[in-house]
Amino acid sequence: RTIDSFGVQNVDLVINSGLYEGKAAISQKRGMRTAMGSAQWLSLRNYMTTADAVREIREEKGYKIYASDLNPNSKDVRDLDWDVGPICVVMGNEDR
């Protein structure tokens, strides 16, 4: 939903459902159904591993990769150089 609100069209996902068991699997599926409500307007591509995603996005497609991080030493998103060419913004979820 956050991505949709920024007007982003192409979304690359790393979802390995096999990592979730028990209550976490149920929660993950429920969360995905909620989040994927916006998916009908987005172009989605799923990767099985983060390494696969980074390899294709950075090395094959030439994107610069920015990762979100709540570390106090992180750069403010408003201070990033958004004019460096194609950019991939990596966002995690609350649990992993």
N, C-alpha and C positions, 0 to 999 in steps of 0.2 A: 504494500500500500504506500509506503514511503517513496519508493521508486516511481510509482505511478504519479504521485503528487508533484514530482519534479519534472514530469514530462519526458522521462526516459523511455525509449521504445524497446531497445534490445537489452535483455537480461540474461546473464550467464549464471547458472546455479550449480552448487556442489551439494547434492543430496544423496547420501548413502543410507537408505532406510534400514539397512542391515545393522547399523550401529545402535539402533534404538530397541530396547527390550522392555517388557512389562508396562508399567505406568508411563514410562518415557515414550514408548511407541504410541500409546493412545494419545498422549499429549501432543506429540509431534504430528500425528495425523490430523488432530483437531486444529492445531495451529496452522498447518499447511492448508487445510480447507479454508480457513478464515483468510489467510494471506493470499491465497491463490484466487480469491474472488476478483481481484484486479487483473488476474492473468489473462482474462479474455481480451484485454486491450493491449497486451504486451507480446513481444516476440521472445520466447523462452528457449534456452538451450541448457541442458543438464550435463554435467560432468560427474564421473564417479569419484574422482579425487581432486584435491586442490592442486596437486602437481600437474595433472592433465590440463586443468583450467589455465593455470599460469603459463604453462608451456605454449598453449595455443594462443592465448590472449596477448602475451608479451612477445614471445619469440616469433610466432607465425604471423600475427596480425599487427605487431608493432605498437601496441598500446603501452602507455605509461600507467603503472598501477599505484594507486593511492589506497591505503587501508585505514578504516576508521579505528580509533583507539582512544580509550578514555584515560590514558596515562597523563599525568600532570605535565609531562615534558612534550606532549604531542603538539603539533602545529594546529592553530585554529584553521578551520576549513576556509574561512574568509581570507586567509593569508597564503593559500596555495596558488600556484601558477596554473590557471585553467586554460592557458593559451599555448601549451606545449605540444599540441597535436591531440590525437585520440587518447582518451583517458578511460581507465577502468577504476571504479570505486568499489572497494571490497568492504562489505558490511557483514558482520556475523549475526548470531542470534544471542539471546540472553543466556542460554544454557551451555553453549559449547564455544 
